[in-house]
């Protein structure tokens, strides 16, 4: 093998090595971003579940009756407003 061919081969191998390192760095960066987005998605899902539980709690008949009393409505045990029956 001649010296010019060896130089070309070394340059080509160095270029391939640099390309591999650059691709690996890009892959690591992308993996880190994906992981951060997955953590964010999990946090948002947890917030959705918490809000759904809060909605269910507030829509429960006992909670609705209690809130109606707070607002001064006279509510029967079946949930009907006594003033609307008059």
LUMNUSE-335442 format. One record per residue (C-alpha): residue in one letter; y, z, x negated. Coordinates in pm, whole numbers, padded with zeros to 5 digits, always signed. Layout:
BEGIN
AYZX/...
REM end
This chain:
BEGIN
X+00000+00000+00000/X+00339-00098-00136/X+00636+00136-00160/X+00843-00041+00111/X+00549-00015+00352/X+00512+00355+00271/X+00882+00412+00335/X+00863+00227+00668/X+00553+00429+00762/X+00724+00759+00672/X+01035+00664+00868/X+00821+00565+01167/X+00625+00892+01150/X+00948+01091+01122/X+01089+00908+01425/X+00774+00982+01624/X+00790+01347+01517/X+01154+01376+01621/X+01076+01209+01954/X+00790+01454+02017/X+01014+01752+01941/X+01288+01615+02167/X+01042+01559+02453/X+00895+01907+02410/X+01243+02060+02419/X+01324+01866+02734/X+00996+01978+02890/X+01071+02343+02810/X+01420+02316+02958/X+01287+02155+03273/X+01011+02416+03306/X+01267+02693+03274/X+01483+02535+03547/X+01181+02494+03775/X+01085+02858+03725/X+01441+02973+03802/X+01440+02762+04120/X+01104+02908+04224/X+01239+03261+04177/X+01545+03167+04384/X+01320+03019+04655/X+01113+03339+04664/X+01429+03549+04698/X+01558+03328+04978/X+01221+03342+05156/X+01230+03721+05131/X+01580+03719+05282/X+01462+03495+05568/X+01173+03731+05644/X+01409+04030+05637/X+01647+03857+05877/X+01360+03759+06108/X+01243+04120+06117/X+01597+04235+06196/X+01624+03981+06479/X+01290+04095+06620/X+01402+04458+06600/X+01732+04386+06775/X+01564+04180+07049/X+01315+04456+07133/X+01369+04587+07487/X+01441+04942+07368/X+01703+04824+07122/X+01869+04603+07384/X+01876+04895+07627/X+02028+05123+07361/X+02297+04867+07274/X+02377+04822+07645/X+02429+05198+07674/X+02658+05191+07369/X+02872+04935+07550/X+02879+05151+07859/X+02644+04950+08076/X+02428+05147+08319/X+02082+04997+08266/X+01764+05075+08464/X+01431+05119+08291/X+01341+04759+08386/X+01652+04634+08204/X+01861+04537+08508/X+02228+04637+08521/X+02278+04875+08811/X+02627+04739+08875/X+02490+04389+08939/X+02271+04522+09223/X+02565+04651+09424/
REM end
